[in-house]
Amino acid sequence: MIRIYSLFFSLFLVTSCTNENKENNLEKQNEREYLTLYTHRHYDSDKLIFKRFEETTGIIINVVKASADELIQKMETEGNQSPADLLLTVDAGRLVRAKNKNLLQSANSDILNSTIPMHLKDSSNYWFGLTKRARVIVYNKETVTSSDLADYEDLVNEKWKNKILIRSSNNIYNQSLMASIIANKGIDSAKVWAEGIVNNFARSPKGNDRDQVKAILAKEGDLAIINTYYLGKLINSKDSNEVAAGNAVGIFFPNQENRGTHINVSGIGIAKNSKNKLNAIKFIEYLISEEVQEIFANANYEYPVNKYAKSSKLLESWGEFKEDKLSLTKLGELNKKAVILFDEVKWP
């Protein structure tokens, strides 16, 4: 009888210790720090970067993916109950929109202030550019030479009649390009430019930036306006047809004799209702470190915002260029006027 009692007592102790260990492990797991990231980006390189941050800091990144507009709407709907700590998206216009909707909060960091150029971030630090992409002209190397090209404004020339390929007016990249022209040249000149581009369409706008390059290969037009990283993706695609399209075109950086080529960013801001602001700042600082900036550059063909980070060999092969130093905040502030202009000139 004593032996049976001892056996039951031993089992009780083992069970108690096991349950206690489970509770301790659960408490430790709950003690781990988290950041919830709402992101529009969908690249494998980002997953690698997030994993390295977790390994370095112990801070877990919970990723919520959707389109930029969906994420902004989600944050609005959730209000002060939103779990979001950070919003990561592409195009400064969207970041300005998120700020204007009171969805972001200001963040102060000596590292961010000293590393990110003023024109690539919000003046009050509500959002920060992480990577740059230039909106350039690509051309059919068989029918056009770089000496034929000059500025965005030159594309309204009669010689480009029925030769220009470009996305629709509801595309945010085109809206931001138009906003930059309004800011630099004035509303009247911008309207004349938009009318001239419409008159020189090779076809009605359709598809994404890669589709415009493919259309050049298919001889549907001779010129296209695209973001640089799309050309990098075509040239390094696993699809032979995409590689052929990428190699069929030359790249030209417009407006080198005046304001410079229009650029935009992928960028990030801290959510207004984030409970983890210090860790959110730490995460953004990590994203603009030289190491991470070079991952962005090599994996996704984006230009670093950190001047000490190296670009990829492909980007270096395209040469250095003068970029428009217009404050990217203007792209958001002038977005509505850009959309109205597109409607006025009947840009589909």
N, C-alpha and C positions, 0 to 999 in steps of 0.2 A: 504493500500500500504506500509506504514511504517512497519507494522507487517510482511509482506511478505519479505521485505528487511532485516529485523532483523533476520528472520529465515534463509535466504540464507547466511547471514554473519556468523551466528553461525555455520552452516554446513561447511562453508569455513574454519573457525578456527579449528573445530574438525578434518577435513580432513588434514589440514596443520600440526596439531600437531601429527596426526597418522603417516603421511609420515615422519615427522621429527624423531619420535621415531623409526620407522623402519630403517631409515638411521643411527641413533645413535647405534641401536642394531647391525646392519650390520658392522659398524665401529669397535665396541667392539669385535665382532666375528672375524673380520679380524686381530685385534690386538692380539689375542690369539697366544701363542707360539706353534710351532709344531716341531716334529722330524719325519722324514721319515725313517723307519726301513726296510731294505731289510733282510728278514729272511728265512732260510732254515728249522727252527724248526717249529713244527706243534702240539704243546701240549697245552691242556687247561690250564695247570698251567702258561704258558707264558702269556695267555690272562689275567689271574687274576693279575699277576705281573704288566703288562702294565697298567691295570685299576687302581691299587693302586698308581702307580707312577703318573698317571694323577690326581688322587684325591689329592695327597700330594703336587704336584708342580704346577698344572694347565697347565702343558705342555702336549699337545695332541700327542699321538703316532700314526702315520699313518703307517700301516703295509702293506708291499708288500711281498707276499709269492711266492716262486718258488723253484726249486732245486738249490743247491749251484752253480752248473756249469752254470745254466741259469741266476742266479743273477749276477755272475761275468761277463758273456757275456753281460748282459744288461747294467752293469755299463761301460764296455768298449765301447759299441755302443753309449751310451748316452754322453760319454765324459764329457766336462765341463758343459753340460746342464743337467746332472743327478740330480734328486731331492733327491737322497739318502744322508742321513746323517750318517747312520750306516749300517754295514754289519755284520749279526749274522749268523754263520754257525757251522757245526760240522766238526771236524778233523783239526788239526793244519796244515796239508799239504795244505789244501785249503786256509787257512789264509795266509800262506807263498806265495802261488801262487798269491793271490790278491795283496799282498804287491809288489811282483816282477813285476806285471803288472802295477804298479804305480797307484793303485786304492785307496790306503789308505794314511792317514797322521799320523804323530807322535802326541802323546798327553802326556802332562806332568801333573801328579797329585800325590801329596804326598800320598793320600789315596790308589791309585792304586799301587804305588811303594812299599808301606809298607805292603799291604795286600796280593798281588799276588806273589807267589814264583817266583824267577828268571827263572826257567826252564819251567814255565807255561805261559810265555809271550815273546813277541818279545824284543830283547835286546835294541832296539831303540824305544820301545813303540808304534809300528805300530798296534799291536793287543794284546789282553789280553784273557787268559783263564778264563772262567766263571764257568765251572763245569768239573769234571773229570769222566772218565769211564775207568776201567781197562779191558784189553783183557786177559781173563783167560781161563783155561781148565775146562770144565765140563765133568763129567763122569757118566756112568751107575753105580748106587750104588749096583746093583745086581752082576755085573761082575768085577768091578774094585774097589780098595780101594785107599785112598789117599797116602798110603805108597808105592804104585806102581809108583807114579808120582814124578817128580823132576823139570826139567827145560824144556823150549821150545825145547832146543837142544836134549833132551832125546826122543822126539817124533819120531825121525828117527830110533829108535831102532826096530829091527826085531820083537819084541814082539807086536808091534802095527800094524803089517801088516794087511791091510784090515779093520782097525778099526777107522780111523780118518775121521771126518766129518768137512768140512770147506767151506767157501764161495769161489767164483771164484776170480781170480787174478785181475779182473777189479774193485773189491771193494776197496774203499779208506782205509778202516780199515786194510785190509790185506796188502795193499801197505805200510802203515805206520808201521805196525809190521815188515815187511821185511826191511824197511829203518832203523828201530831201531836195527835190527840184523846186518845189514851192518855196522852201526856206532859203535856197540859194539864189533863185532867179526871179521870184515873185509869182503871184497867182496868174497874171496874164500870160507871162512867158511859159509857165507850166502848162496852161491850157493849149497854147499853140503847139507845144511839144507833143502833148497827148494826141491832139488832132493829127499831127504829122505822122506819128507812129501808127495810128489807126489806118491812115491812108496808105501806109507802106506794108501793111500786114501781108504775109505770104498766104495765110489762111486764117480762119476764125480761131481765136485762142482756145486751146484745149490741152489737157495733160499737165504733167509736172515738168520741172526743169530738165530732167533726163529725157523726157519725150521730145523736147524741143531739139536737143542734140541729135536724137535718133532721126528726127524729121530732116535735119541737114544731110545726114547720110543717105536718106531716101530721096534727096534732091527736091524736097518740098519748099525749101528756102535756103538762103545763103548765110544768114546771120541769126543769132539767138542771144537773148539776155538771160543769164543764169547765175546762180550762186556757185562760187568756186568749188565748194566741197562736193557738189554733184558731179562735176567733171572728174574729180579724184575717184569717186566711187565707180564711175563708168570705166575709167582706164584700168582700175584694179578689180573689176567684176569677174565673177566666175562664168558669166554668160559671154560667149564669144561675140555675139551681136552687139552687146553693150560695149565691149572692149573696142570693137571696130568703129563704133560711133564716136567713142571718146578720142580715138587716135585720128579720126578724120578731120578734126577741127583744131584750129589754132586758138590761143587765148589772148585777149587784148584788154589791158587796163585803161579805161577811158579817162579823160580829163586830167592827164598828167601835166599839162601846161598851165592849169589853173587850180581849181579847188581840190582835185584828187578824186579817186574812185569811191563810189558809195559803198559803205560797209554797214553791216549789221552784226548782231551778236546772238549767241545763246546766253541766257543770263539767269540770275537767281535772286530771290528776295526772301526775307524771313517773314513768315505768316504773322499777322497782327496778333492772333491769339495763341501763339506758340508759348509753351511753358518751359521751353528748353533753349532760351535765347543764347546763352553762353556756348553751349555745344553746337548750336546752329552756326554761330560765328566761326567756331573752330573748324567746322566742316567746310565752310566757304573758303577759309584761309588755306585749308588743305587742297581744295580744288584749283587754287591759283598758284600752288607751289610749282617750281620748275619741273619736278618729276611728273606730276599729274598733267601739267600743260603739254608736256611732250607726248604723253599717252594720247591725249585728245588730238594732237597734231598728226601723229603717225597712224592712228587707227581710224580717224574720221576726216582727215584732210582739212582741218580747221586751223586758222592762224591763232597762235597764243596771244593772250592779253599781257602775259608776263614777258617783258622785253628780254629777260635773261634765258628764257626757254627757246630751244631750237625748233624750227619748223621741220616738217618732213622733207625728205629729199625731193619728192615730187613738187611740193610748194616752192622749194628753193630753186628748182629747175625753171620755174616760171619767172623768176627774177623778183627783185624788190620793186615796190611800187609806192607811189604817194597816195595816201588815203585821205578822204574827206574827214576833217576834224570837227565837223558839225556835231554839236551835242545830240546824242541819240534820243534824248528826251523830246526833241522837236518832232521826231517821227511819230510819237504818240499824240503830241499836241495837235499836229496837223493832219492826223489820220482822217478825220471827218471831212475836211476840205478836199483831201485827195480822193476820197470816195465820191464826193459830189462832182468833182471834175471828171472822173471816169464816166459817170452817168451822163454828164453834159455832152461829152464827145462820143457817146455810144460805144465805149470800149466794153465788149461783152464780158 
